[in-house]
Amino acid sequence: MSTPAQSRPRTAHRDLAGSPFLAAARGRRPARLPVWFMRQAGRSLPEYRALREGVPMLQACFDPEMIAEITIQPVRRHGVDAAIFFSDIVVPLVAAGIDVDIVPGTGPVVAEPVRDAAAARRLPELDPRRLEPVLDGTRLLVERLGQTPLIGFAGAPFTLASYLIEGGPSRTFERTKALMHSEPEVWHDLAGRLAGIAVTFLRGQVEAGADAVQLFDSWAGALTLREYREFVLPHSARVLGAVADLDVPRIHFGVGTGEILPAMREAGADVVGVDWRVPLDEAVRRLTAHGEPAPVVQGNLDPALLQASWPVIEAEVRRIAAEGRAAAGHIFNLGHGVPPGTGPEVLTRVVELVHSLEG
Ligand SMILES: O=C(O)CCc1c2[nH]c(c1CC(=O)O)Cc1[nH]c(c(CC(=O)O)c1CCC(=O)O)Cc1[nH]c(c(CC(=O)O)c1CCC(=O)O)Cc1[nH]c(c(CCC(=O)O)c1CC(=O)O)C2
């Protein structure tokens, strides 16, 4: 499919033909292995902590200059092959007018949790104009990033719904699962509304210049395959399907998703993000068990091992690169986000090592 030029005017002049990240995302094997890290911007970087001093997270997420500068910091420091737009999965909810705050040390906190039909019906739609400051940040980035591609992202309906229903971060998702099973029509109404918000957020980012998108269904691994297929897949498929015409690679990621990897691909992923629990060659085996074409995978160094000694990290990186050769394309990443206490020099060293390996 060709890119409709009129929908992505800002990227028309960027020459990304040599991007190893985009080549791998398209199922090719570039000369060197591409790498970026989830949460590569943020608290692991002293330059981020300095810039954010006294500025609340959500204020930073609506400030175009901050967005652009924070997004570029890890590209400058580590030489990663892609930038990920600095934002948060709750930003489109905030833009829609939902009362969510990001509380330091806790995470997203929802003032009025959504737990019944009336509350779900009150969920506002996202007016794309409310995203303007955020998308101005994207436009600045496209001008400043040179030949580094930009990944836009959104939270998937299940993960967003889990924050809205639980009222904040959860380990067990009890209320979410209870609502899903006991009041499926309320669940589907809520998930459908969140899918609409995610579509508006993703399309806005791509139209402003993002070159790829990642849909984070971070907590989908808490579900059984049956639950995923019945309650989640249709909504995530709608989100990924609604950006298909924009012709950018679509990455689909979650934690603990070993049991549902093929279903996550089926939702419309061009690249399947894999956490550290499933070796990449095993992930490829699961993704091709019914004769499907070889997938593109992204992952999957255990973030906890960034604290280990360098020989341990080096051996892990080499093992993962070797296992990734079973895939049509491999984008090196962590199995989840960079922990805030990670020494940035470790990440730079991982990038250097990955770049010495064949794509
Ligand atoms: O445990 C929980 O559920 C709350 C997690 C939490 C969220 N936002 C949050 C927090 C608090 C915190 O990180 O301390 C709050 C949050 N989001 C972010 C930061 C900055 C940082 O981590 O140092 C912070 C901490 C803010 C602060 O205290 O200064 C930024 C963020 N969130 C996210 C992204 C996208 C990415 O990961 O690359 C990014 C941008 C990273 C970048 O530009 O490089 C996406 C996000 N936010 C969130 C989730 C859900 C799952 C998860 O966090 O692991 C996810 C998706 C994911 O990472 O799987 C929710």
Ligand as a Chemical Component Dictionary entry (heavy atoms), coordinates in Angstrom:
data_LIG
# 
_chem_comp.id                   LIG 
_chem_comp.type                 NON-POLYMER 
_chem_comp.pdbx_formal_charge   0 
_chem_comp.three_letter_code    LIG 
# 
loop_
_chem_comp_atom.comp_id 
_chem_comp_atom.atom_id 
_chem_comp_atom.alt_atom_id 
_chem_comp_atom.type_symbol 
_chem_comp_atom.charge 
_chem_comp_atom.model_Cartn_x 
_chem_comp_atom.model_Cartn_y 
_chem_comp_atom.model_Cartn_z 
_chem_comp_atom.pdbx_ordinal 
LIG O1  O1  O 0 2.276  0.505  37.667 1  
LIG C1  C1  C 0 1.438  1.149  37.013 2  
LIG O2  O2  O 0 0.432  0.668  36.495 3  
LIG C2  C2  C 0 1.664  2.632  36.800 4  
LIG C3  C3  C 0 2.622  2.857  35.706 5  
LIG C4  C4  C 0 2.665  4.257  35.113 6  
LIG C5  C5  C 0 2.058  4.658  33.875 7  
LIG N1  N1  N 0 2.396  5.949  33.649 8  
LIG C6  C6  C 0 3.211  6.406  34.642 9  
LIG C7  C7  C 0 3.340  5.378  35.600 10 
LIG C8  C8  C 0 4.081  5.526  36.916 11 
LIG C9  C9  C 0 5.532  5.185  36.840 12 
LIG O3  O3  O 0 6.043  4.814  35.769 13 
LIG O4  O4  O 0 6.165  5.335  37.886 14 
LIG C10 C10 C 0 3.815  7.747  34.678 15 
LIG C11 C11 C 0 4.927  7.957  33.700 16 
LIG N2  N2  N 0 4.829  7.811  32.333 17 
LIG C12 C12 C 0 6.042  8.111  31.741 18 
LIG C13 C13 C 0 6.941  8.506  32.783 19 
LIG C14 C14 C 0 8.371  8.923  32.561 20 
LIG C15 C15 C 0 9.297  7.815  33.021 21 
LIG O5  O5  O 0 8.922  6.631  32.920 22 
LIG O6  O6  O 0 10.378 8.135  33.532 23 
LIG C16 C16 C 0 6.246  8.400  33.990 24 
LIG C17 C17 C 0 6.719  8.751  35.365 25 
LIG C18 C18 C 0 6.395  10.179 35.588 26 
LIG C19 C19 C 0 7.087  10.763 36.765 27 
LIG O7  O7  O 0 6.841  10.311 37.900 28 
LIG O8  O8  O 0 7.910  11.662 36.539 29 
LIG C20 C20 C 0 6.335  8.149  30.285 30 
LIG C21 C21 C 0 5.816  7.064  29.439 31 
LIG N3  N3  N 0 4.750  6.232  29.692 32 
LIG C22 C22 C 0 4.644  5.324  28.669 33 
LIG C23 C23 C 0 5.614  5.621  27.696 34 
LIG C24 C24 C 0 5.848  4.851  26.420 35 
LIG C25 C25 C 0 6.985  3.863  26.589 36 
LIG O9  O9  O 0 6.915  3.007  27.486 37 
LIG O10 O10 O 0 7.963  3.916  25.823 38 
LIG C26 C26 C 0 6.326  6.730  28.156 39 
LIG C27 C27 C 0 7.365  7.541  27.408 40 
LIG C28 C28 C 0 8.713  7.000  27.496 41 
LIG C29 C29 C 0 9.592  7.643  26.476 42 
LIG O11 O11 O 0 9.268  8.694  25.913 43 
LIG O12 O12 O 0 10.654 7.038  26.240 44 
LIG C30 C30 C 0 3.631  4.287  28.509 45 
LIG C31 C31 C 0 2.931  3.778  29.704 46 
LIG N4  N4  N 0 2.465  4.451  30.816 47 
LIG C32 C32 C 0 1.837  3.563  31.682 48 
LIG C33 C33 C 0 1.855  2.289  31.052 49 
LIG C34 C34 C 0 1.234  1.057  31.654 50 
LIG C35 C35 C 0 2.197  0.048  32.059 51 
LIG C36 C36 C 0 3.509  0.387  32.767 52 
LIG O13 O13 O 0 3.744  1.447  33.255 53 
LIG O14 O14 O 0 4.371  -0.470 32.840 54 
LIG C37 C37 C 0 2.517  2.435  29.833 55 
LIG C38 C38 C 0 2.799  1.389  28.795 56 
LIG C39 C39 C 0 3.945  0.515  29.183 57 
LIG O15 O15 O 0 4.996  1.008  29.614 58 
LIG O16 O16 O 0 3.760  -0.714 29.058 59 
LIG C40 C40 C 0 1.196  3.864  32.966 60 
# 
loop_
_chem_comp_bond.comp_id 
_chem_comp_bond.atom_id_1 
_chem_comp_bond.atom_id_2 
_chem_comp_bond.value_order 
_chem_comp_bond.pdbx_ordinal 
LIG O1  C1  DOUB 1  
LIG C1  O2  SING 2  
LIG C1  C2  SING 3  
LIG C2  C3  SING 4  
LIG C3  C4  SING 5  
LIG C4  C5  DOUB 6  
LIG C4  C7  SING 7  
LIG C5  N1  SING 8  
LIG C5  C40 SING 9  
LIG N1  C6  SING 10 
LIG C6  C7  DOUB 11 
LIG C6  C10 SING 12 
LIG C7  C8  SING 13 
LIG C8  C9  SING 14 
LIG C9  O3  DOUB 15 
LIG C9  O4  SING 16 
LIG C10 C11 SING 17 
LIG C11 N2  SING 18 
LIG C11 C16 DOUB 19 
LIG N2  C12 SING 20 
LIG C12 C13 DOUB 21 
LIG C12 C20 SING 22 
LIG C13 C14 SING 23 
LIG C13 C16 SING 24 
LIG C14 C15 SING 25 
LIG C15 O5  DOUB 26 
LIG C15 O6  SING 27 
LIG C16 C17 SING 28 
LIG C17 C18 SING 29 
LIG C18 C19 SING 30 
LIG C19 O7  DOUB 31 
LIG C19 O8  SING 32 
LIG C20 C21 SING 33 
LIG C21 N3  SING 34 
LIG C21 C26 DOUB 35 
LIG N3  C22 SING 36 
LIG C22 C23 DOUB 37 
LIG C22 C30 SING 38 
LIG C23 C24 SING 39 
LIG C23 C26 SING 40 
LIG C24 C25 SING 41 
LIG C25 O9  DOUB 42 
LIG C25 O10 SING 43 
LIG C26 C27 SING 44 
LIG C27 C28 SING 45 
LIG C28 C29 SING 46 
LIG C29 O11 DOUB 47 
LIG C29 O12 SING 48 
LIG C30 C31 SING 49 
LIG C31 N4  SING 50 
LIG C31 C37 DOUB 51 
LIG N4  C32 SING 52 
LIG C32 C33 DOUB 53 
LIG C32 C40 SING 54 
LIG C33 C34 SING 55 
LIG C33 C37 SING 56 
LIG C34 C35 SING 57 
LIG C35 C36 SING 58 
LIG C36 O13 DOUB 59 
LIG C36 O14 SING 60 
LIG C37 C38 SING 61 
LIG C38 C39 SING 62 
LIG C39 O15 DOUB 63 
LIG C39 O16 SING 64 
# 
